[in-house]
Amino acid sequence: MSLRIDKCNVITLSLNLYHLNLPDNALIGNIPSEIGELDKLEVLYLNQNQLSGEIPISIYDLSNLNYLSFTDNQLTGGISKNVYN
């Protein structure tokens, strides 16, 4: 069983979310740009899924982000070392 991540899923997440820890959950699809609206997010851990497409530039809007992991997915693009600055 897989879960598709889309715009609706992210919008319904609480804006007070601090940790999003979903490794090895068979998540499929793109990471929606709306992820950047979770401005309190400190931890984003989405590795070992089936996510694809480009890493959204809105990741840079997550000013409180301290830990980020997308390993073992089929994502394209990269994350600048400045994402934490």
C-alpha positions as CSV (number, residue, x, y, z in Angstrom):
1,M,0.0,0.0,0.0
2,S,1.3,3.5,-0.9
3,L,0.2,7.0,0.1
4,R,0.4,9.7,-2.4
5,I,1.6,13.1,-1.1
6,D,-0.2,16.0,-2.8
7,K,-1.3,19.5,-2.2
8,C,-4.4,18.6,-0.2
9,N,-2.4,16.4,2.2
10,V,0.0,19.2,3.1
11,I,-2.6,21.9,3.4
12,T,-4.5,19.8,6.0
13,L,-1.4,19.4,8.1
14,S,-1.3,21.5,11.2
15,L,0.5,24.8,10.8
16,N,1.9,24.1,14.3
17,L,3.7,21.0,13.1
18,Y,7.3,20.8,14.4
19,H,8.4,17.3,13.4
20,L,7.4,15.5,10.2
21,N,9.0,12.1,10.5
22,L,7.7,9.6,7.8
23,P,10.5,7.3,6.8
24,D,9.8,4.0,5.0
25,N,6.1,4.7,4.5
26,A,5.8,4.0,0.8
27,L,5.0,7.6,0.1
28,I,4.8,8.3,-3.7
29,G,4.6,11.4,-5.8
30,N,6.2,14.9,-5.6
31,I,6.8,16.8,-2.5
32,P,4.3,19.7,-2.9
33,S,5.6,23.3,-2.8
34,E,3.1,23.9,0.0
35,I,5.6,22.2,2.4
36,G,7.1,25.6,2.8
37,E,4.0,26.8,4.5
38,L,4.9,24.7,7.6
39,D,6.9,27.5,9.0
40,K,7.4,26.0,12.4
41,L,8.8,22.8,11.1
42,E,12.2,21.8,12.7
43,V,12.5,18.2,11.5
44,L,11.6,16.9,8.0
45,Y,12.5,13.2,7.6
46,L,11.1,11.6,4.5
47,N,13.7,9.1,3.5
48,Q,13.2,5.5,2.3
49,N,10.0,6.3,0.4
50,Q,9.2,6.5,-3.3
51,L,9.1,10.3,-3.7
52,S,10.0,11.6,-7.1
53,G,10.4,14.9,-9.0
54,E,12.2,18.0,-8.0
55,I,12.8,19.1,-4.4
56,P,10.7,22.2,-4.1
57,I,12.4,25.5,-3.7
58,S,9.9,26.3,-0.9
59,I,12.1,24.2,1.4
60,Y,14.2,27.3,1.8
61,D,11.2,29.0,3.4
62,L,11.5,26.6,6.4
63,S,13.5,29.0,8.5
64,N,13.2,26.8,11.7
65,L,14.4,23.6,9.9
66,N,17.3,21.9,11.8
67,Y,17.2,18.4,10.3
68,L,16.3,17.4,6.8
69,S,16.6,13.9,5.1
70,F,15.3,12.8,1.7
71,T,17.7,9.9,1.1
72,D,16.6,6.8,-0.7
73,N,13.9,8.4,-2.9
74,Q,13.9,9.3,-6.6
75,L,14.1,13.0,-6.2
76,T,16.0,15.3,-8.6
77,G,17.8,18.5,-7.9
78,G,19.7,19.3,-4.7
79,I,19.7,21.2,-1.5
80,S,22.1,24.0,-1.0
81,K,24.2,24.0,2.1
82,N,22.6,27.4,2.8
83,V,19.2,25.8,3.6
84,Y,20.1,26.0,7.3
85,N,21.1,29.6,7.2
